[in-house]
Amino acid sequence: MPVRVAFRRDEQGHSPQAEPWRGWYNLKRWKDLRLRVFERDLFTCQCGCARIECDTSDLVCDHIEPHRGDPALFWSEANLQTLTKACHDGWKQRLERQRRLAP
């Protein structure tokens, strides 16, 4: 009988073994960069709604161009923007899904 190995998965069901870059979000380097971006953007959503959010748990440090595991894009401060969680989980995710489905 074959042996099954259980892998831990994150909240979205992704395996860190399959996509090692997901672990980058847990690094101190990422947390520091995320806070720098929030400060640079004055804790203000950059989508156009201009909502100011002091509670950083309601903000997302969003990659403007999806990095898809590319370290240069992942760590580039110029490729990051502050979005509210509502904007990120709404219009931004729809836009990225449309891009993935486009021929």
C-alpha positions in Angstrom: 0.0 0.0 0.0 1.5 3.4 -1.0 2.3 5.9 1.7 0.4 9.2 1.6 2.1 12.4 2.7 -0.1 15.1 4.1 0.9 18.7 3.2 -0.3 21.7 5.1 -2.3 24.0 3.0 -3.0 27.7 3.5 -6.5 29.3 3.9 -7.1 29.2 0.1 -6.1 25.5 -0.1 -2.8 26.1 -1.7 0.2 23.9 -0.9 3.4 25.7 -0.1 5.3 22.8 -1.7 3.6 23.4 -5.0 4.0 27.2 -4.9 7.0 28.1 -2.7 6.5 31.9 -3.3 3.4 31.8 -1.1 5.7 31.5 1.9 7.2 34.9 1.0 4.1 36.6 2.5 5.1 35.3 5.9 8.6 36.8 5.9 9.6 39.9 7.9 10.9 41.4 4.7 7.3 41.2 3.2 5.7 42.6 6.3 8.1 45.5 6.4 7.6 46.2 2.7 3.9 46.1 3.1 3.9 48.7 5.8 6.2 50.9 3.8 3.8 50.8 0.9 0.8 51.7 3.2 2.8 54.6 4.6 3.9 55.8 1.1 0.2 55.7 0.0 -0.9 57.4 3.2 -3.1 54.3 4.1 -5.3 55.4 1.2 -6.9 53.0 -1.4 -5.3 53.7 -4.8 -8.2 52.3 -6.9 -9.9 55.7 -7.1 -12.3 55.4 -4.2 -9.6 57.2 -2.1 -10.9 55.5 1.1 -8.5 56.1 4.0 -8.2 53.1 6.3 -6.2 53.2 9.6 -6.9 49.6 10.4 -4.2 47.8 8.3 -6.1 44.5 8.5 -8.6 46.1 6.2 -5.8 47.0 3.7 -4.1 44.8 1.0 -0.7 45.4 -0.4 -1.5 44.6 -4.0 0.8 43.6 -6.8 -0.2 45.8 -9.7 1.2 43.3 -12.2 0.7 39.8 -11.0 4.1 38.4 -10.0 3.4 34.7 -10.7 6.4 33.7 -8.6 8.8 36.1 -10.2 10.9 37.4 -7.2 11.7 40.7 -9.0 8.0 41.5 -9.5 7.1 40.3 -6.0 9.6 42.5 -4.2 9.4 45.6 -6.4 7.9 48.4 -4.4 7.0 50.1 -7.7 4.8 47.1 -8.5 2.8 47.5 -5.2 -0.2 49.6 -4.3 -2.5 50.0 -1.3 -6.1 48.7 -1.8 -8.9 48.2 0.7 -9.7 44.6 1.1 -13.2 45.3 -0.4 -11.6 46.8 -3.6 -9.0 44.1 -3.8 -11.4 41.2 -3.3 -14.0 42.8 -5.7 -12.9 44.6 -8.9 -9.2 43.7 -8.7 -9.8 39.9 -8.4 -12.4 40.1 -11.2 -9.9 41.9 -13.5 -7.2 39.3 -12.8 -9.7 36.4 -13.4 -10.7 38.0 -16.8 -7.0 38.3 -17.8 -6.4 34.6 -17.0 -9.4 33.5 -19.0 -8.6 35.8 -22.0 -7.1 33.9 -25.0 
